[in-house]
Amino acid sequence: MNPSLQLRLYDTLTRDKRDFVPIDPARVRMYVCGPTVYDFAHIGNARPVIVFDVLYRLLRHMYGDSHVTYVRNITDVDDKINARAARDFPGMPLNEAIRKVTEKTEAQFHADVDALACLRPTVEPRATDFVLPRADGKADMVTLIKQLIARGHAYEAGGEVLFDTTSMPDYGALSGRNLEEQQAGARVAVDAHKKHPNDFVLWKQSSADEPGWDSPWGRGRPGWHIECSAMSAAYLGDVFDIHGGGLDLIFPHHENEIAQSRCAHGTPVMANYWMHNGFLQVEGEKMSKSLGNFFTIHELLADWPGEVLRFNMLRTHYRQPIDWTVKGLEESWKTLDDWYWVVGDSIGDRISNAVLAALSDDLNTHQVITVLHGLRNKAQSGDETARNELAWSLRMLGFLRESATSWAARRQTNADVDAAKVQSLIDARTAARAARDFKESDRIRDELAAMGVVLKDSKDGTTWEIAR
């Protein structure tokens, strides 16, 4: 670990920013709730992926690549998946159809987030592999449910196994919801067989046309929340360092994860730090298919480089709401164009201490970008140390994955100009400048400007881009 850094993270549970002290510095452990793979991931899904990728990169920098374990699950058992499987593969046994749907959508998810420059997690467990007891002895859902029943925290009723929320005195601490004050609401199913309206399903029966596993409570399938309790325990233990996800998961998902895990294992906590990213809107409105502003990552990647989407996401602090706009994307692309040009093909040799300080302050990427702009200005003035720090810092954050030449070529390819003609004019201008014919040089620049081409001269030559 770098002793000069003190990472501070905002913990949703304690509602304050605290020094991060790992349980074991040689094995820092983080779990983030992953996608339900029934369809293309939308841009809102990309936010936690990018946010916790930055944290993963920072932890690897601080503690060493081999000392950080990052687990992000794949939810591949869900009613929406069942419906998609039945629709796309009629006549095929449902479990087989589900596997076909989820393998395809998981592959697309990976392709999309790879394009966003996100590192793959250490482990990506699939929920269906952790339903029944395993040969390797890792935690599984059926065993956790048995433990909850044995400890008096769960009961069978109406063909289901339910968690008894009244058995946990501090249930609701994460979301700040008190059981006595709660009313049965939109996200809490109300059934006559429940002891309390907030009791939630651990195991439910499956009909013949639904996926199912044989269990002590009959053929059925797990509830949503128990999946993450099993998969996190399987790879990170009963108590680990960081649990992350979107703000929408605080209740009921993360609240119920805490209840299951603590009560099954008899531990005071499930994770020591709970982190949640804010909501995303599109052009000032909630993203919705009915409003026509629902965009998948895949769709956006057809028009914008992945690094532009990534940068646009990081301009806002992760805990704040973000307004996703075309104007913001254009500004992000323009900034990256400039940084690619300033950095050139410099590799860099160390990250900026100011960048690290901003990241260590609860992933303050907004401040990071301010620091990067300052380094850019110094680099443009000839400060090679600043150029090296800018290059290394950007690479550490997942940027500069292309050469400056290929980045410029991408913009040129997307533009409605004759690239060969542009290059010919640039060559003619270079020759005119070499002959000190500055009048001709200026004339060619003006001709290119009329075509919408902006030139950038540097000691390494001249590059060009289309004005946006």
Contacts in CASP RR format, 6 or more apart in sequence:
PFRMAT RR
TARGET T0000
AUTHOR 0000-0000-0000
METHOD contacts of the structure
MODEL  1
MNPSLQLRLYDTLTRDKRDFVPIDPARVRMYVCGPTVYDFAHIGNARPVI
VFDVLYRLLRHMYGDSHVTYVRNITDVDDKINARAARDFPGMPLNEAIRK
VTEKTEAQFHADVDALACLRPTVEPRATDFVLPRADGKADMVTLIKQLIA
RGHAYEAGGEVLFDTTSMPDYGALSGRNLEEQQAGARVAVDAHKKHPNDF
VLWKQSSADEPGWDSPWGRGRPGWHIECSAMSAAYLGDVFDIHGGGLDLI
FPHHENEIAQSRCAHGTPVMANYWMHNGFLQVEGEKMSKSLGNFFTIHEL
LADWPGEVLRFNMLRTHYRQPIDWTVKGLEESWKTLDDWYWVVGDSIGDR
ISNAVLAALSDDLNTHQVITVLHGLRNKAQSGDETARNELAWSLRMLGFL
RESATSWAARRQTNADVDAAKVQSLIDARTAARAARDFKESDRIRDELAA
MGVVLKDSKDGTTWEIAR
1 25 0 8 1.000
1 62 0 8 1.000
1 63 0 8 1.000
1 64 0 8 1.000
2 61 0 8 1.000
2 62 0 8 1.000
2 356 0 8 1.000
4 353 0 8 1.000
5 62 0 8 1.000
5 356 0 8 1.000
5 357 0 8 1.000
5 360 0 8 1.000
6 19 0 8 1.000
6 20 0 8 1.000
6 360 0 8 1.000
7 19 0 8 1.000
7 20 0 8 1.000
7 58 0 8 1.000
7 62 0 8 1.000
7 360 0 8 1.000
8 17 0 8 1.000
8 18 0 8 1.000
8 19 0 8 1.000
8 20 0 8 1.000
8 360 0 8 1.000
8 361 0 8 1.000
8 362 0 8 1.000
9 17 0 8 1.000
9 18 0 8 1.000
9 20 0 8 1.000
9 242 0 8 1.000
9 273 0 8 1.000
9 275 0 8 1.000
9 362 0 8 1.000
9 363 0 8 1.000
10 16 0 8 1.000
10 17 0 8 1.000
10 18 0 8 1.000
10 275 0 8 1.000
10 319 0 8 1.000
10 362 0 8 1.000
11 17 0 8 1.000
11 18 0 8 1.000
11 272 0 8 1.000
11 273 0 8 1.000
11 274 0 8 1.000
11 275 0 8 1.000
12 174 0 8 1.000
12 250 0 8 1.000
12 274 0 8 1.000
12 275 0 8 1.000
12 276 0 8 1.000
13 173 0 8 1.000
13 174 0 8 1.000
13 273 0 8 1.000
13 274 0 8 1.000
17 362 0 8 1.000
18 273 0 8 1.000
20 241 0 8 1.000
20 273 0 8 1.000
21 272 0 8 1.000
22 28 0 8 1.000
22 29 0 8 1.000
22 63 0 8 1.000
22 241 0 8 1.000
23 29 0 8 1.000
23 239 0 8 1.000
23 240 0 8 1.000
23 241 0 8 1.000
23 272 0 8 1.000
25 63 0 8 1.000
25 67 0 8 1.000
26 63 0 8 1.000
26 67 0 8 1.000
27 67 0 8 1.000
27 69 0 8 1.000
28 59 0 8 1.000
28 63 0 8 1.000
28 67 0 8 1.000
28 68 0 8 1.000
28 69 0 8 1.000
28 241 0 8 1.000
29 68 0 8 1.000
29 69 0 8 1.000
29 71 0 8 1.000
29 236 0 8 1.000
29 237 0 8 1.000
29 240 0 8 1.000
29 241 0 8 1.000
29 242 0 8 1.000
30 52 0 8 1.000
30 55 0 8 1.000
30 56 0 8 1.000
30 59 0 8 1.000
30 68 0 8 1.000
30 69 0 8 1.000
30 70 0 8 1.000
30 71 0 8 1.000
30 236 0 8 1.000
30 240 0 8 1.000
30 241 0 8 1.000
30 242 0 8 1.000
30 243 0 8 1.000
30 244 0 8 1.000
31 71 0 8 1.000
31 72 0 8 1.000
31 73 0 8 1.000
31 228 0 8 1.000
31 231 0 8 1.000
31 232 0 8 1.000
31 235 0 8 1.000
31 236 0 8 1.000
31 240 0 8 1.000
31 242 0 8 1.000
31 243 0 8 1.000
31 244 0 8 1.000
31 271 0 8 1.000
32 48 0 8 1.000
32 52 0 8 1.000
32 70 0 8 1.000
32 71 0 8 1.000
32 72 0 8 1.000
32 121 0 8 1.000
32 243 0 8 1.000
32 244 0 8 1.000
32 245 0 8 1.000
33 48 0 8 1.000
33 72 0 8 1.000
33 73 0 8 1.000
33 228 0 8 1.000
33 244 0 8 1.000
33 245 0 8 1.000
33 246 0 8 1.000
33 249 0 8 1.000
33 253 0 8 1.000
33 254 0 8 1.000
34 48 0 8 1.000
34 49 0 8 1.000
34 72 0 8 1.000
34 73 0 8 1.000
34 74 0 8 1.000
34 75 0 8 1.000
35 41 0 8 1.000
35 45 0 8 1.000
35 74 0 8 1.000
35 75 0 8 1.000
35 106 0 8 1.000
35 109 0 8 1.000
36 75 0 8 1.000
36 76 0 8 1.000
36 78 0 8 1.000
36 80 0 8 1.000
36 81 0 8 1.000
37 74 0 8 1.000
37 75 0 8 1.000
37 76 0 8 1.000
37 81 0 8 1.000
37 101 0 8 1.000
37 102 0 8 1.000
37 105 0 8 1.000
37 106 0 8 1.000
37 109 0 8 1.000
38 78 0 8 1.000
38 80 0 8 1.000
38 81 0 8 1.000
38 83 0 8 1.000
38 84 0 8 1.000
38 101 0 8 1.000
38 102 0 8 1.000
38 105 0 8 1.000
39 80 0 8 1.000
39 84 0 8 1.000
39 105 0 8 1.000
40 105 0 8 1.000
40 108 0 8 1.000
40 109 0 8 1.000
40 112 0 8 1.000
40 296 0 8 1.000
40 297 0 8 1.000
40 298 0 8 1.000
40 299 0 8 1.000
41 108 0 8 1.000
41 109 0 8 1.000
41 112 0 8 1.000
41 113 0 8 1.000
41 296 0 8 1.000
41 297 0 8 1.000
41 298 0 8 1.000
42 287 0 8 1.000
42 294 0 8 1.000
42 295 0 8 1.000
42 296 0 8 1.000
42 297 0 8 1.000
43 280 0 8 1.000
43 282 0 8 1.000
43 287 0 8 1.000
43 295 0 8 1.000
43 296 0 8 1.000
43 297 0 8 1.000
43 300 0 8 1.000
43 309 0 8 1.000
43 324 0 8 1.000
44 280 0 8 1.000
44 287 0 8 1.000
45 297 0 8 1.000
46 112 0 8 1.000
46 113 0 8 1.000
46 116 0 8 1.000
46 297 0 8 1.000
46 309 0 8 1.000
46 313 0 8 1.000
47 246 0 8 1.000
47 277 0 8 1.000
47 278 0 8 1.000
47 280 0 8 1.000
47 313 0 8 1.000
47 318 0 8 1.000
47 322 0 8 1.000
48 244 0 8 1.000
48 245 0 8 1.000
48 246 0 8 1.000
48 277 0 8 1.000
49 113 0 8 1.000
49 116 0 8 1.000
49 118 0 8 1.000
50 116 0 8 1.000
50 118 0 8 1.000
50 310 0 8 1.000
50 313 0 8 1.000
50 314 0 8 1.000
51 277 0 8 1.000
51 313 0 8 1.000
51 318 0 8 1.000
51 363 0 8 1.000
52 70 0 8 1.000
52 72 0 8 1.000
52 244 0 8 1.000
52 245 0 8 1.000
52 275 0 8 1.000
53 117 0 8 1.000
53 118 0 8 1.000
53 119 0 8 1.000
54 314 0 8 1.000
54 359 0 8 1.000
54 363 0 8 1.000
54 365 0 8 1.000
54 397 0 8 1.000
55 242 0 8 1.000
55 275 0 8 1.000
55 363 0 8 1.000
56 68 0 8 1.000
56 70 0 8 1.000
56 119 0 8 1.000
56 121 0 8 1.000
57 119 0 8 1.000
57 396 0 8 1.000
57 397 0 8 1.000
57 398 0 8 1.000
58 359 0 8 1.000
58 360 0 8 1.000
58 363 0 8 1.000
59 68 0 8 1.000
60 67 0 8 1.000
60 68 0 8 1.000
61 351 0 8 1.000
61 356 0 8 1.000
61 396 0 8 1.000
68 122 0 8 1.000
69 122 0 8 1.000
69 123 0 8 1.000
69 235 0 8 1.000
69 236 0 8 1.000
70 121 0 8 1.000
70 122 0 8 1.000
70 123 0 8 1.000
71 121 0 8 1.000
71 122 0 8 1.000
71 123 0 8 1.000
71 124 0 8 1.000
71 125 0 8 1.000
71 231 0 8 1.000
71 232 0 8 1.000
71 235 0 8 1.000
71 236 0 8 1.000
72 121 0 8 1.000
72 124 0 8 1.000
73 124 0 8 1.000
73 125 0 8 1.000
73 126 0 8 1.000
73 127 0 8 1.000
73 227 0 8 1.000
73 228 0 8 1.000
73 231 0 8 1.000
73 232 0 8 1.000
74 102 0 8 1.000
74 106 0 8 1.000
74 124 0 8 1.000
74 125 0 8 1.000
74 126 0 8 1.000
74 127 0 8 1.000
75 127 0 8 1.000
75 224 0 8 1.000
75 227 0 8 1.000
76 98 0 8 1.000
76 99 0 8 1.000
76 102 0 8 1.000
76 106 0 8 1.000
76 126 0 8 1.000
76 127 0 8 1.000
76 128 0 8 1.000
77 98 0 8 1.000
77 127 0 8 1.000
77 128 0 8 1.000
77 131 0 8 1.000
77 211 0 8 1.000
77 221 0 8 1.000
77 222 0 8 1.000
77 227 0 8 1.000
78 224 0 8 1.000
81 98 0 8 1.000
81 101 0 8 1.000
81 102 0 8 1.000
82 94 0 8 1.000
82 98 0 8 1.000
82 210 0 8 1.000
82 211 0 8 1.000
84 101 0 8 1.000
85 92 0 8 1.000
85 94 0 8 1.000
85 97 0 8 1.000
85 98 0 8 1.000
85 100 0 8 1.000
85 101 0 8 1.000
86 94 0 8 1.000
86 97 0 8 1.000
86 209 0 8 1.000
88 97 0 8 1.000
88 100 0 8 1.000
88 101 0 8 1.000
89 96 0 8 1.000
89 97 0 8 1.000
89 100 0 8 1.000
89 101 0 8 1.000
91 97 0 8 1.000
92 100 0 8 1.000
94 209 0 8 1.000
94 210 0 8 1.000
94 211 0 8 1.000
95 211 0 8 1.000
95 212 0 8 1.000
98 128 0 8 1.000
98 211 0 8 1.000
102 126 0 8 1.000
108 298 0 8 1.000
110 120 0 8 1.000
111 298 0 8 1.000
112 296 0 8 1.000
112 297 0 8 1.000
112 298 0 8 1.000
112 301 0 8 1.000
113 297 0 8 1.000
114 120 0 8 1.000
115 297 0 8 1.000
115 301 0 8 1.000
115 306 0 8 1.000
116 297 0 8 1.000
116 306 0 8 1.000
116 309 0 8 1.000
116 310 0 8 1.000
117 306 0 8 1.000
117 307 0 8 1.000
117 310 0 8 1.000
117 398 0 8 1.000
117 399 0 8 1.000
117 401 0 8 1.000
118 310 0 8 1.000
122 235 0 8 1.000
123 235 0 8 1.000
125 231 0 8 1.000
125 234 0 8 1.000
125 235 0 8 1.000
127 222 0 8 1.000
127 227 0 8 1.000
127 231 0 8 1.000
130 138 0 8 1.000
130 139 0 8 1.000
130 140 0 8 1.000
130 141 0 8 1.000
130 227 0 8 1.000
130 230 0 8 1.000
130 231 0 8 1.000
130 234 0 8 1.000
131 140 0 8 1.000
131 141 0 8 1.000
131 142 0 8 1.000
131 213 0 8 1.000
131 221 0 8 1.000
131 222 0 8 1.000
132 140 0 8 1.000
132 141 0 8 1.000
132 142 0 8 1.000
132 213 0 8 1.000
132 215 0 8 1.000
133 140 0 8 1.000
133 142 0 8 1.000
133 143 0 8 1.000
134 140 0 8 1.000
138 234 0 8 1.000
138 235 0 8 1.000
139 229 0 8 1.000
139 230 0 8 1.000
139 231 0 8 1.000
139 233 0 8 1.000
139 234 0 8 1.000
139 237 0 8 1.000
140 230 0 8 1.000
140 234 0 8 1.000
141 203 0 8 1.000
141 222 0 8 1.000
141 226 0 8 1.000
141 227 0 8 1.000
141 229 0 8 1.000
141 230 0 8 1.000
142 203 0 8 1.000
142 213 0 8 1.000
142 215 0 8 1.000
142 216 0 8 1.000
144 226 0 8 1.000
144 229 0 8 1.000
144 230 0 8 1.000
144 233 0 8 1.000
144 260 0 8 1.000
144 264 0 8 1.000
145 154 0 8 1.000
145 161 0 8 1.000
145 202 0 8 1.000
145 203 0 8 1.000
145 222 0 8 1.000
145 226 0 8 1.000
146 216 0 8 1.000
147 264 0 8 1.000
147 265 0 8 1.000
148 154 0 8 1.000
148 163 0 8 1.000
148 202 0 8 1.000
148 260 0 8 1.000
148 263 0 8 1.000
148 264 0 8 1.000
149 155 0 8 1.000
149 156 0 8 1.000
149 161 0 8 1.000
151 263 0 8 1.000
151 264 0 8 1.000
151 266 0 8 1.000
152 164 0 8 1.000
152 167 0 8 1.000
153 163 0 8 1.000
153 164 0 8 1.000
153 167 0 8 1.000
153 168 0 8 1.000
153 259 0 8 1.000
153 263 0 8 1.000
153 264 0 8 1.000
154 161 0 8 1.000
154 162 0 8 1.000
154 163 0 8 1.000
154 164 0 8 1.000
154 202 0 8 1.000
155 161 0 8 1.000
155 162 0 8 1.000
155 164 0 8 1.000
155 195 0 8 1.000
156 162 0 8 1.000
156 217 0 8 1.000
157 193 0 8 1.000
157 194 0 8 1.000
157 195 0 8 1.000
158 191 0 8 1.000
158 193 0 8 1.000
159 193 0 8 1.000
159 204 0 8 1.000
159 205 0 8 1.000
159 217 0 8 1.000
160 193 0 8 1.000
160 201 0 8 1.000
160 202 0 8 1.000
160 203 0 8 1.000
160 204 0 8 1.000
160 205 0 8 1.000
160 217 0 8 1.000
161 201 0 8 1.000
161 202 0 8 1.000
161 203 0 8 1.000
161 217 0 8 1.000
162 193 0 8 1.000
162 194 0 8 1.000
162 195 0 8 1.000
162 199 0 8 1.000
162 200 0 8 1.000
162 201 0 8 1.000
162 202 0 8 1.000
163 199 0 8 1.000
163 200 0 8 1.000
163 201 0 8 1.000
163 202 0 8 1.000
163 256 0 8 1.000
163 259 0 8 1.000
163 260 0 8 1.000
163 263 0 8 1.000
164 195 0 8 1.000
164 196 0 8 1.000
164 199 0 8 1.000
165 171 0 8 1.000
165 179 0 8 1.000
165 196 0 8 1.000
165 198 0 8 1.000
165 199 0 8 1.000
165 200 0 8 1.000
165 259 0 8 1.000
166 179 0 8 1.000
166 195 0 8 1.000
166 196 0 8 1.000
167 263 0 8 1.000
168 259 0 8 1.000
168 262 0 8 1.000
168 263 0 8 1.000
171 179 0 8 1.000
171 198 0 8 1.000
171 255 0 8 1.000
171 259 0 8 1.000
172 178 0 8 1.000
172 179 0 8 1.000
172 251 0 8 1.000
172 255 0 8 1.000
173 258 0 8 1.000
174 250 0 8 1.000
174 251 0 8 1.000
174 254 0 8 1.000
174 255 0 8 1.000
174 258 0 8 1.000
174 274 0 8 1.000
175 250 0 8 1.000
175 251 0 8 1.000
175 255 0 8 1.000
177 251 0 8 1.000
177 255 0 8 1.000
179 196 0 8 1.000
179 198 0 8 1.000
182 188 0 8 1.000
182 197 0 8 1.000
182 198 0 8 1.000
183 197 0 8 1.000
184 190 0 8 1.000
184 197 0 8 1.000
184 198 0 8 1.000
187 251 0 8 1.000
187 252 0 8 1.000
188 197 0 8 1.000
188 198 0 8 1.000
188 200 0 8 1.000
188 252 0 8 1.000
189 200 0 8 1.000
189 201 0 8 1.000
190 197 0 8 1.000
200 223 0 8 1.000
200 225 0 8 1.000
200 252 0 8 1.000
200 256 0 8 1.000
201 223 0 8 1.000
202 222 0 8 1.000
202 223 0 8 1.000
202 225 0 8 1.000
202 226 0 8 1.000
202 260 0 8 1.000
203 215 0 8 1.000
203 217 0 8 1.000
203 220 0 8 1.000
203 221 0 8 1.000
203 222 0 8 1.000
203 223 0 8 1.000
203 226 0 8 1.000
204 220 0 8 1.000
204 221 0 8 1.000
204 222 0 8 1.000
204 223 0 8 1.000
205 218 0 8 1.000
205 219 0 8 1.000
205 220 0 8 1.000
206 212 0 8 1.000
206 219 0 8 1.000
206 220 0 8 1.000
206 221 0 8 1.000
210 220 0 8 1.000
210 221 0 8 1.000
211 221 0 8 1.000
212 219 0 8 1.000
212 220 0 8 1.000
212 221 0 8 1.000
213 219 0 8 1.000
213 220 0 8 1.000
213 221 0 8 1.000
214 220 0 8 1.000
224 253 0 8 1.000
225 252 0 8 1.000
225 253 0 8 1.000
225 256 0 8 1.000
225 257 0 8 1.000
225 260 0 8 1.000
226 260 0 8 1.000
228 253 0 8 1.000
228 257 0 8 1.000
229 257 0 8 1.000
229 260 0 8 1.000
229 261 0 8 1.000
229 264 0 8 1.000
229 270 0 8 1.000
232 240 0 8 1.000
232 243 0 8 1.000
232 257 0 8 1.000
232 261 0 8 1.000
232 270 0 8 1.000
232 271 0 8 1.000
233 261 0 8 1.000
233 265 0 8 1.000
238 261 0 8 1.000
238 265 0 8 1.000
238 266 0 8 1.000
238 267 0 8 1.000
238 270 0 8 1.000
239 265 0 8 1.000
239 267 0 8 1.000
239 269 0 8 1.000
239 270 0 8 1.000
239 271 0 8 1.000
239 272 0 8 1.000
240 270 0 8 1.000
240 271 0 8 1.000
240 272 0 8 1.000
241 271 0 8 1.000
241 272 0 8 1.000
241 273 0 8 1.000
242 271 0 8 1.000
242 272 0 8 1.000
242 273 0 8 1.000
242 274 0 8 1.000
242 275 0 8 1.000
243 254 0 8 1.000
243 257 0 8 1.000
243 270 0 8 1.000
243 271 0 8 1.000
243 273 0 8 1.000
243 274 0 8 1.000
243 275 0 8 1.000
244 274 0 8 1.000
244 275 0 8 1.000
244 276 0 8 1.000
245 254 0 8 1.000
245 275 0 8 1.000
245 276 0 8 1.000
245 277 0 8 1.000
246 276 0 8 1.000
246 277 0 8 1.000
246 278 0 8 1.000
247 276 0 8 1.000
247 277 0 8 1.000
247 278 0 8 1.000
247 279 0 8 1.000
248 279 0 8 1.000
249 276 0 8 1.000
250 276 0 8 1.000
254 274 0 8 1.000
257 270 0 8 1.000
258 269 0 8 1.000
258 270 0 8 1.000
261 267 0 8 1.000
261 270 0 8 1.000
262 268 0 8 1.000
262 269 0 8 1.000
262 270 0 8 1.000
276 319 0 8 1.000
277 318 0 8 1.000
277 319 0 8 1.000
278 318 0 8 1.000
278 319 0 8 1.000
278 320 0 8 1.000
278 321 0 8 1.000
278 322 0 8 1.000
279 321 0 8 1.000
279 322 0 8 1.000
280 287 0 8 1.000
280 321 0 8 1.000
280 322 0 8 1.000
280 324 0 8 1.000
281 287 0 8 1.000
281 321 0 8 1.000
281 322 0 8 1.000
281 323 0 8 1.000
281 324 0 8 1.000
282 293 0 8 1.000
282 294 0 8 1.000
282 295 0 8 1.000
282 323 0 8 1.000
282 324 0 8 1.000
282 325 0 8 1.000
283 293 0 8 1.000
283 323 0 8 1.000
283 324 0 8 1.000
283 325 0 8 1.000
283 326 0 8 1.000
284 323 0 8 1.000
284 325 0 8 1.000
285 291 0 8 1.000
285 293 0 8 1.000
287 293 0 8 1.000
287 294 0 8 1.000
287 295 0 8 1.000
287 324 0 8 1.000
288 294 0 8 1.000
297 309 0 8 1.000
300 309 0 8 1.000
301 309 0 8 1.000
304 329 0 8 1.000
304 333 0 8 1.000
305 333 0 8 1.000
305 336 0 8 1.000
305 410 0 8 1.000
307 336 0 8 1.000
307 398 0 8 1.000
307 399 0 8 1.000
307 401 0 8 1.000
308 329 0 8 1.000
308 332 0 8 1.000
308 333 0 8 1.000
308 336 0 8 1.000
309 329 0 8 1.000
310 398 0 8 1.000
310 399 0 8 1.000
311 332 0 8 1.000
311 335 0 8 1.000
311 336 0 8 1.000
311 399 0 8 1.000
312 324 0 8 1.000
312 328 0 8 1.000
312 329 0 8 1.000
312 332 0 8 1.000
313 322 0 8 1.000
314 365 0 8 1.000
314 368 0 8 1.000
314 369 0 8 1.000
314 397 0 8 1.000
315 328 0 8 1.000
315 332 0 8 1.000
315 365 0 8 1.000
315 366 0 8 1.000
315 369 0 8 1.000
316 322 0 8 1.000
316 365 0 8 1.000
316 366 0 8 1.000
317 362 0 8 1.000
317 363 0 8 1.000
317 364 0 8 1.000
317 365 0 8 1.000
317 366 0 8 1.000
318 363 0 8 1.000
318 365 0 8 1.000
319 362 0 8 1.000
330 468 0 8 1.000
333 468 0 8 1.000
334 468 0 8 1.000
336 399 0 8 1.000
336 407 0 8 1.000
337 407 0 8 1.000
337 408 0 8 1.000
337 411 0 8 1.000
337 465 0 8 1.000
338 376 0 8 1.000
339 372 0 8 1.000
339 376 0 8 1.000
339 390 0 8 1.000
339 394 0 8 1.000
339 399 0 8 1.000
339 400 0 8 1.000
340 400 0 8 1.000
340 402 0 8 1.000
340 404 0 8 1.000
340 407 0 8 1.000
340 408 0 8 1.000
341 404 0 8 1.000
341 408 0 8 1.000
341 456 0 8 1.000
341 458 0 8 1.000
341 463 0 8 1.000
342 376 0 8 1.000
342 379 0 8 1.000
342 380 0 8 1.000
342 387 0 8 1.000
342 390 0 8 1.000
343 379 0 8 1.000
343 387 0 8 1.000
343 390 0 8 1.000
343 391 0 8 1.000
343 394 0 8 1.000
343 400 0 8 1.000
343 404 0 8 1.000
344 391 0 8 1.000
344 404 0 8 1.000
344 458 0 8 1.000
344 460 0 8 1.000
345 403 0 8 1.000
345 404 0 8 1.000
345 405 0 8 1.000
345 460 0 8 1.000
346 387 0 8 1.000
346 388 0 8 1.000
346 390 0 8 1.000
346 391 0 8 1.000
347 388 0 8 1.000
347 391 0 8 1.000
347 392 0 8 1.000
347 395 0 8 1.000
348 387 0 8 1.000
348 388 0 8 1.000
348 389 0 8 1.000
348 391 0 8 1.000
348 392 0 8 1.000
348 395 0 8 1.000
349 388 0 8 1.000
349 392 0 8 1.000
350 388 0 8 1.000
350 389 0 8 1.000
350 392 0 8 1.000
351 389 0 8 1.000
351 392 0 8 1.000
351 393 0 8 1.000
351 396 0 8 1.000
352 371 0 8 1.000
352 372 0 8 1.000
352 375 0 8 1.000
352 389 0 8 1.000
352 390 0 8 1.000
352 392 0 8 1.000
352 393 0 8 1.000
354 371 0 8 1.000
355 368 0 8 1.000
355 371 0 8 1.000
355 372 0 8 1.000
355 389 0 8 1.000
355 393 0 8 1.000
355 396 0 8 1.000
355 397 0 8 1.000
358 364 0 8 1.000
358 365 0 8 1.000
358 367 0 8 1.000
358 368 0 8 1.000
358 370 0 8 1.000
358 371 0 8 1.000
359 365 0 8 1.000
359 368 0 8 1.000
361 367 0 8 1.000
368 393 0 8 1.000
368 397 0 8 1.000
371 393 0 8 1.000
372 390 0 8 1.000
372 393 0 8 1.000
372 394 0 8 1.000
374 386 0 8 1.000
375 386 0 8 1.000
375 387 0 8 1.000
375 389 0 8 1.000
375 390 0 8 1.000
375 393 0 8 1.000
376 386 0 8 1.000
376 390 0 8 1.000
378 386 0 8 1.000
378 387 0 8 1.000
379 386 0 8 1.000
379 387 0 8 1.000
379 390 0 8 1.000
391 400 0 8 1.000
394 400 0 8 1.000
402 410 0 8 1.000
404 463 0 8 1.000
405 463 0 8 1.000
408 463 0 8 1.000
408 464 0 8 1.000
408 465 0 8 1.000
411 465 0 8 1.000
411 466 0 8 1.000
412 419 0 8 1.000
412 422 0 8 1.000
412 464 0 8 1.000
412 465 0 8 1.000
412 466 0 8 1.000
413 419 0 8 1.000
414 466 0 8 1.000
415 466 0 8 1.000
417 451 0 8 1.000
417 452 0 8 1.000
417 453 0 8 1.000
417 466 0 8 1.000
422 448 0 8 1.000
422 451 0 8 1.000
422 453 0 8 1.000
422 464 0 8 1.000
425 444 0 8 1.000
425 447 0 8 1.000
425 448 0 8 1.000
426 444 0 8 1.000
426 448 0 8 1.000
426 455 0 8 1.000
426 462 0 8 1.000
426 464 0 8 1.000
428 440 0 8 1.000
428 444 0 8 1.000
429 440 0 8 1.000
429 441 0 8 1.000
429 444 0 8 1.000
429 445 0 8 1.000
429 448 0 8 1.000
429 455 0 8 1.000
429 462 0 8 1.000
430 461 0 8 1.000
430 462 0 8 1.000
432 438 0 8 1.000
432 440 0 8 1.000
432 441 0 8 1.000
432 444 0 8 1.000
433 441 0 8 1.000
445 455 0 8 1.000
448 455 0 8 1.000
448 464 0 8 1.000
452 466 0 8 1.000
452 467 0 8 1.000
453 464 0 8 1.000
453 465 0 8 1.000
453 466 0 8 1.000
453 467 0 8 1.000
454 464 0 8 1.000
454 465 0 8 1.000
454 466 0 8 1.000
454 467 0 8 1.000
455 462 0 8 1.000
455 463 0 8 1.000
455 464 0 8 1.000
456 462 0 8 1.000
456 463 0 8 1.000
456 464 0 8 1.000
456 465 0 8 1.000
END
